[in-house]
Amino acid sequence: MTATLSKPQGNFYLGCAIWAYKGWLGDFYPQGSASSRLLQLYAERLTTVEVNATFYSTPSSETVSRWAEQTPESFRFCPKFPRTVSHAGLLQPHIDEAIDFIQLMQGLGPRLGPLFVQLPPSYGPQQFPDLATFLTEINSSNVPLALEVRHPQWFQPPHADKLNNLLTSLQAGRVLLDSRPIYQGPDDPQVHSQRRKPKLPLQPAATAPFTVVRYISHPQKELNDVFLGNWVNILQTWLRQGINTYFFVHCPLEEQSPRTAQLFQQLLQEQIDIPPLPWDQLTPPSTQLSLF
């Protein structure tokens, strides 16, 4: 059965959480690739990256400029705010630091995608006034901002609607963490992970002209099928509505993240007219899904 393709209005960006992962050598990257070339090689395959490194350490302006030089103008970086901003209690005392970080990341120029704040599980709806002031103060019309919450009460009424209304009023995105795949199998794929992803409800709401999805894939391909199909349906709607979508694939077994991302691209292409990945120009079709 041939799918009916429709050209979306929104842009689709696909990537992973890192680029300097040596476990990808020999498959995603050519064997023997130098560390200094990994970002360039990554951008020759995928179209965006979730920059987790900035959560742990703020790069220099020279490093930011080098990132820009190593990637095409169409590529998008989505940096995470430093933990000294998001994980140090109330947010308001760190407004100046957050603004400095935004200014630093603007060194990426047109390559800058949404910057996102990931709040810890301890930061709940009782801190809503602090959150509202913080987001309002750092909000800028030329830099898209997004927010990821992890306290369970943010997903319950009336807090979920209150949060979505705030984000919508600021044209800020809500980061959607989908950890369902890793919690529905018979095993625990995170057993050896240093940073476990939480089990939280998925509420796929778009609160801005863009959206950010963090998909936590299961190492077993077949345990992702239902969830990836669900995301294909959701993204068709968003893209046709003109919503720019950033879709990041994680996996407790990080070696598999790029191939799962590639698989999702193929599933989405069967339903909607999106540009091919740069990777498609490099990888022979006969080996595209070699991990599966």
Secondary structure, DSSP 8 states (H G I E B T S, - for coil): --------SS-EEEEES-S--GGGBTTTB-TT--GGGHHHHHHTT-SEEEETHHHH----HHHHHHHHHTS-TT-EEEEB--HHHHSSS-SGGGHHHHHHHHHHHGGGGGGB--EEEE--TT--GGGHHHHHHHHHHH-BTTB-EEEE--SGGGGSTTHHHHHHHHHHHHT-EEEEEE-GGGGSSSS-TTTT-SS------------SSEEEEEEE--SSGGGTHHHHHHHHHHHHHHHHTT-EEEEEEE-SSGGGHHHHHHHHHHHHHTTS-----GGGGTS-GGGTTTT-
